[in-house]
Structure formats: structure tokens, C-alpha cells
Amino acid sequence: MMKSLKLKTKVILWTTVMMIGLFVSYNILQYFVMNSWMIHYEEQSVENKMIAIQNLYGNQKLSSQFIKENKSFIHSINEKSETIRILDENGESIIAVSEEELLQVPSHSVQNGHFELIKTGDDRLLVYREPLNGTNFAVEIIRNMEIFDNLLAQFGLVMFLSGIGAVFLSLVGALFISKQIVRPIQDISQTLTRI
């Protein structure tokens, strides 16, 4: 089928397909890099908060009562779309602080700090758990990634719309390039026909 097409049409098709392929692969790469950067940024922020909590309870003799009495510090560092919980050795919540709705995820016993990305409904939750200064207590920070997901969705929409524009521009560019390439060949062909 491609053999039956005129040279000009082939140049337009190949140039357009190549431009679209480059644009799509670049945007996909950019999307994943942006997503990775956002998650890394959130992880850094949560780790810094965990260090502050560990420092507060660092040199104290910990008990459920002491943790409850020092709840005000947890309130002061808690952000919107975030829940901070301190769990006892049975995984039961001693305190849970949240600016909005309480973000609930199943609790787990932890030996060392680790991140987990959980999907619940439409939301992605970044969960960080770490034992509290080598005790049986554990700290759990749950952050809703809704703001970043909305930003990524907007970014994806902009990429889609710019992709449509890129298709149009690549067609226009391909027409221009094909005229530049085909014109000398047509001139040669006309000259040969005259000869």
C-alpha cells in the first residue's frame, strides 16, 4: 500500500508519525519523572516530620499516658490531608490527629521504617510507619496525595492538548518539508520529460 502512495504523501506521513512518536514518548517520560519527583518530595517531607516526632519522644520513658499528654505537639506539626497516629504494641491507636477526616489504613507491626503507597477509592495514600525509638510503640504518618494527583491530572490534560496541537503542527511542518524535498525531484522529472 505504501508503494502506491506519492512521494509527497510518504514524506508527510513519515514526518508526522516520527514527530508524534517523539512527542508522545517525551511526554510519557516527563509524566513519570514528575510523578516520581512528587512522591520523593512527599517522602522527604514525611521523613522530616518523623524525625521531629522521634526527637520529641527520644529520651522519655514512654507510656500511653505520656503520649496522650503530649498530643499538642502532634497537633502542631500535622498538616491538611494528613493523619498522624501513634499505635501501641497491639496496633491499637493511642492518639490520632488529623486536620480533616481521619485517614484510616490497616495498621501493621513494624520493625523498621518503611513507605507504602496505598490506593483507596479515588485516593492514593502515602503511608510511613516506624517504631518509636526502639519501643513497642509505632508512629504512622498517612498523607493523602490528592493535591499531587490533581496536579498530575492537570499536567496530563495539558500534555494531551499540546499533543493535539503538536499533531497539527507536525502536519503543517510535514507539508512544508515535503514541498521542499519533492520540488527539486519534480523539476528534474519535468526536465527529463522535456528532454
Phi, psi and chi 1 to 4 in degrees:
 res  aa     phi    psi   chi1   chi2   chi3   chi4
   1 MET       -  -40.7 -179.8  171.8  163.7      -
   2 MET   -64.4  -29.6  -77.9  -65.9  -79.1      -
   3 LYS   -68.1  -29.1  -71.6 -176.0  179.0 -179.6
   4 SER   -80.1  -12.4   63.5      -      -      -
   5 LEU   -76.3  151.4  -65.7  175.0      -      -
   6 LYS   -70.8  156.9  -69.3 -177.8  177.5 -179.6
   7 LEU   -58.3  -41.9  178.5   61.9      -      -
   8 LYS   -59.8  -44.2 -175.5  176.6 -179.9  178.7
   9 THR   -65.5  -39.9  -51.0      -      -      -
  10 LYS   -62.1  -44.3  -73.5 -178.8 -175.8  177.8
  11 VAL   -61.9  -43.7  169.7      -      -      -
  12 ILE   -61.4  -47.1  -69.2  170.4      -      -
  13 LEU   -62.5  -50.2  -79.4  173.7      -      -
  14 TRP   -64.7  -41.5  -77.8  112.6      -      -
  15 THR   -64.7  -43.2  -53.1      -      -      -
  16 THR   -64.8  -46.3  -56.6      -      -      -
  17 VAL   -61.8  -42.0  166.7      -      -      -
  18 MET   -64.1  -43.7 -169.5  172.3   68.6      -
  19 MET   -64.9  -42.7  -67.9  -63.2  -73.0      -
  20 ILE   -63.9  -43.9  -69.0  169.6      -      -
  21 GLY   -59.5  -45.5      -      -      -      -
  22 LEU   -63.0  -44.0  -73.0  170.6      -      -
  23 PHE   -64.4  -45.6 -173.2   79.7      -      -
  24 VAL   -64.5  -45.1  166.4      -      -      -
  25 SER   -65.3  -38.2   57.4      -      -      -
  26 TYR   -63.9  -43.5  172.8   74.9      -      -
  27 ASN   -68.1  -37.9  -82.2  -18.2      -      -
  28 ILE   -63.6  -44.8  -71.6  171.3      -      -
  29 LEU   -60.4  -45.3  176.1   68.1      -      -
  30 GLN   -62.1  -40.4 -165.7  175.0   19.0      -
  31 TYR   -61.6  -47.5 -176.9   86.8      -      -
  32 PHE   -70.0  -35.0  -76.7  110.7      -      -
  33 VAL   -64.8  -42.2  165.9      -      -      -
  34 MET   -63.9  -43.6 -177.2  113.6  166.6      -
  35 ASN   -61.7  -44.5 -176.7   49.3      -      -
  36 SER   -63.6  -41.8  175.1      -      -      -
  37 TRP   -63.9  -41.2  176.6   82.1      -      -
  38 MET   -64.1  -43.8  -74.3 -179.9 -174.7      -
  39 ILE   -64.2  -42.1  -70.1  173.0      -      -
  40 HIS   -61.6  -42.1  178.4   70.8      -      -
  41 TYR   -60.7  -44.8  175.7   82.8      -      -
  42 GLU   -64.9  -40.1  -77.2  -64.3  -67.8      -
  43 GLU   -62.1  -41.6  -74.0  176.8  -10.4      -
  44 GLN   -61.7  -43.9  -71.0  -74.0   -1.5      -
  45 SER   -62.5  -43.4  174.6      -      -      -
  46 VAL   -67.7  -40.0  167.7      -      -      -
  47 GLU   -62.0  -40.6  -79.7  179.6  -20.1      -
  48 ASN   -62.8  -38.6  -69.8  -21.5      -      -
  49 LYS   -66.9  -39.0 -164.6  165.0  -72.0 -167.4
  50 MET   -64.0  -39.1 -176.6   65.2   77.6      -
  51 ILE   -61.6  -41.9  -70.7  168.4      -      -
  52 ALA   -62.5  -41.2      -      -      -      -
  53 ILE   -67.3  -43.4  -66.8  168.9      -      -
  54 GLN   -61.1  -39.2  -66.1  -76.6    5.0      -
  55 ASN   -66.4  -37.2  -72.0  -21.3      -      -
  56 LEU   -61.5  -46.2  171.1   71.9      -      -
  57 TYR   -93.5    5.5  -64.9  114.8      -      -
  58 GLY   -52.8  -57.7      -      -      -      -
  59 ASN  -104.0   21.8  -60.8  -38.8      -      -
  60 GLN   -99.6  153.9  -52.2  -63.2  -31.0      -
  61 LYS   -85.2  109.1 -174.0  170.8  169.1  125.5
  62 LEU   -83.5  137.1  -69.6 -179.9      -      -
  63 SER  -145.6  163.3   66.6      -      -      -
  64 SER   -59.4  -37.8  -64.1      -      -      -
  65 GLN   -65.3  -44.7 -173.0   62.0   31.5      -
  66 PHE   -61.8  -41.2  179.5   80.6      -      -
  67 ILE   -63.4  -43.3  -69.2  169.9      -      -
  68 LYS   -64.4  -37.5  -73.2  177.3 -174.8  174.6
  69 GLU   -69.0  -25.3  -71.6  169.7    0.1      -
  70 ASN  -103.4   30.0  -71.0  -77.3      -      -
  71 LYS   -68.5  -24.6 -173.9  177.0  180.0  178.0
  72 SER   -62.3  -34.8   60.5      -      -      -
  73 PHE   -65.0  -42.1  174.3   74.6      -      -
  74 ILE   -61.7  -41.2  -56.5  -64.2      -      -
  75 HIS   -59.9  -39.7  -91.0  -71.3      -      -
  76 SER   -70.2  -28.9   69.0      -      -      -
  77 ILE   -97.2   -8.7   63.7  169.7      -      -
  78 ASN   -70.2  139.5 -176.0 -103.0      -      -
  79 GLU  -111.1  170.2  -65.0  176.1   28.0      -
  80 LYS   -63.2  146.2 -171.4  175.8  178.8 -179.2
  81 SER    61.8   37.0  -58.8      -      -      -
  82 GLU  -145.4  146.4  178.0  179.3   77.1      -
  83 THR  -128.2  134.8  -62.7      -      -      -
  84 ILE  -118.3  125.2  -58.8  173.8      -      -
  85 ARG  -124.7  145.2  -63.5 -167.0  -58.5  179.2
  86 ILE  -115.8  126.9  -61.1 -176.5      -      -
  87 LEU  -111.3  147.6  -49.9  168.8      -      -
  88 ASP   -84.2 -174.4   64.5   13.8      -      -
  89 GLU   -64.2  -20.4   59.9  -85.9   -2.1      -
  90 ASN   -92.2    2.3  -59.7  -39.8      -      -
  91 GLY    81.3   11.1      -      -      -      -
  92 GLU   -86.3  143.4  -60.2  -65.4  -39.4      -
  93 SER   -74.9  123.9 -179.8      -      -      -
  94 ILE   -85.6  -50.8  -60.9  170.5      -      -
  95 ILE  -134.9  149.4   60.7  169.0      -      -
  96 ALA  -141.9  120.8      -      -      -      -
  97 VAL  -119.6  130.8  176.3      -      -      -
  98 SER  -151.3  140.6 -177.1      -      -      -
  99 GLU   -75.8  -31.1  -73.0  -65.0  -48.5      -
 100 GLU  -117.3 -133.1  -64.8  176.6  -17.5      -
 101 GLU   -72.6  150.8   73.3 -149.2   49.6      -
 102 LEU   -74.2  120.9 -154.2   60.2      -      -
 103 LEU   -82.1  114.7  -59.3  172.9      -      -
 104 GLN  -107.1  130.0  -68.7  -72.9   -7.7      -
 105 VAL  -134.5  153.2  -65.1      -      -      -
 106 PRO   -60.3  134.2  -18.6   27.6      -      -
 107 SER   -83.4  151.1   57.5      -      -      -
 108 HIS  -131.6  152.0  -59.5  -71.5      -      -
 109 SER   -76.3  143.3   60.4      -      -      -
 110 VAL  -127.5  143.3  -70.6      -      -      -
 111 GLN  -100.6  -32.8  -52.2  -57.3  -40.2      -
 112 ASN  -148.9  169.4   50.8   25.0      -      -
 113 GLY   -68.8  136.5      -      -      -      -
 114 HIS  -154.8  150.8   71.5  -80.8      -      -
 115 PHE   -96.1  153.9  -78.6   99.4      -      -
 116 GLU  -146.8  136.3 -162.9  175.7  -13.4      -
 117 LEU  -108.4  115.8 -154.9   55.0      -      -
 118 ILE  -115.9  136.8  -61.2  172.7      -      -
 119 LYS  -103.3  120.1 -176.9  103.5  169.2  120.9
 120 THR  -128.0  110.6   58.9      -      -      -
 121 GLY    64.4 -124.8      -      -      -      -
 122 ASP   -89.6   -8.1  -67.6  -20.4      -      -
 123 ASP   -99.4  146.4  -64.8  -30.2      -      -
 124 ARG  -106.6  130.0  -92.4 -169.4  -35.4  163.9
 125 LEU  -115.1  131.5  -57.0  177.0      -      -
 126 LEU   -96.2  120.4 -179.8   66.5      -      -
 127 VAL  -117.3  130.9 -178.8      -      -      -
 128 TYR  -125.3  125.9 -174.1   54.3      -      -
 129 ARG  -122.2  142.4  -63.6 -179.0 -178.2   95.6
 130 GLU  -154.9  140.7 -171.1  173.7  -75.4      -
 131 PRO   -64.0  148.4  -11.7   20.4      -      -
 132 LEU   -88.3  100.1 -169.0   54.4      -      -
 133 ASN    47.8   47.2  -65.3  -40.5      -      -
 134 GLY    70.6   15.8      -      -      -      -
 135 THR   -98.3 -174.8   64.4      -      -      -
 136 ASN   -82.1   -7.9  -68.8  -27.2      -      -
 137 PHE   -79.8  154.6  -62.3  105.7      -      -
 138 ALA  -136.5  147.7      -      -      -      -
 139 VAL  -105.9  138.2  179.4      -      -      -
 140 GLU  -130.6  121.4 -174.3  176.6   70.6      -
 141 ILE  -113.2  122.7  -59.2  174.7      -      -
 142 ILE  -117.5  121.7  -53.0  162.0      -      -
 143 ARG  -120.9  128.7 -173.0  167.0  -72.0 -172.9
 144 ASN   -78.6  127.5 -166.4  -26.5      -      -
 145 MET   -89.9   18.8  -59.0  -70.7  -74.3      -
 146 GLU   -57.3  -43.5  179.3 -179.1   23.7      -
 147 ILE   -61.6  -45.7  -66.1  168.3      -      -
 148 PHE   -69.2  -36.0  -73.4  107.9      -      -
 149 ASP   -65.1  -39.1  -71.7  -17.8      -      -
 150 ASN   -64.2  -40.8  -71.2  -20.0      -      -
 151 LEU   -63.7  -42.0 -178.8   63.4      -      -
 152 LEU   -64.1  -38.6  -90.0  179.4      -      -
 153 ALA   -63.9  -41.9      -      -      -      -
 154 GLN   -63.6  -42.4  -63.1  -97.8  -26.4      -
 155 PHE   -61.3  -43.2 -173.2   65.7      -      -
 156 GLY   -63.0  -39.4      -      -      -      -
 157 LEU   -64.9  -42.9  178.6   64.2      -      -
 158 VAL   -62.1  -41.8  167.7      -      -      -
 159 MET   -63.5  -39.6  -74.2 -168.8  -53.8      -
 160 PHE   -64.4  -47.1  176.2   74.6      -      -
 161 LEU   -65.1  -40.7  -67.0  175.1      -      -
 162 SER   -69.0  -27.1   60.1      -      -      -
 163 GLY   -65.3  -41.1      -      -      -      -
 164 ILE   -63.3  -43.3  -69.3  171.3      -      -
 165 GLY   -62.1  -38.3      -      -      -      -
 166 ALA   -66.5  -36.3      -      -      -      -
 167 VAL   -62.0  -45.8  167.9      -      -      -
 168 PHE   -61.6  -47.8  175.6   73.2      -      -
 169 LEU   -64.0  -35.9  -72.2  174.7      -      -
 170 SER   -69.4  -33.6   65.7      -      -      -
 171 LEU   -64.7  -44.6  -80.5  170.8      -      -
 172 VAL   -62.9  -44.6  170.2      -      -      -
 173 GLY   -62.7  -39.8      -      -      -      -
 174 ALA   -65.5  -39.0      -      -      -      -
 175 LEU   -61.0  -44.9  -79.1  169.2      -      -
 176 PHE   -62.9  -47.6  177.0   74.5      -      -
 177 ILE   -63.6  -41.5  -70.6  170.7      -      -
 178 SER   -63.6  -37.9   68.5      -      -      -
 179 LYS   -63.1  -41.2  -77.5 -178.0 -177.4  177.8
 180 GLN   -66.5  -36.5  -62.1  -60.6  -41.5      -
 181 ILE   -79.6  -42.8  -68.8  173.3      -      -
 182 VAL   -77.6  -31.3  172.5      -      -      -
 183 ARG   -56.4  -49.6 -173.5 -179.1  -58.3  141.5
 184 PRO   -62.4  -35.3  -19.4   27.8      -      -
 185 ILE   -67.5  -40.6  -64.5  170.3      -      -
 186 GLN   -64.6  -39.7  -75.1  175.0  -24.3      -
 187 ASP   -60.8  -45.2  -70.3  -14.7      -      -
 188 ILE   -62.4  -44.7  -67.9  169.2      -      -
 189 SER   -62.3  -41.5  176.1      -      -      -
 190 GLN   -66.6  -39.1  -73.3  172.7   -5.4      -
 191 THR   -64.0  -44.5  -56.8      -      -      -
 192 LEU   -62.3  -39.7  -72.6  173.0      -      -
 193 THR   -63.1  -41.8  -56.9      -      -      -
 194 ARG   -64.4  -39.0  -89.0 -173.1  -91.1  128.6
 195 ILE   -66.7      -  -68.8  171.8      -      -
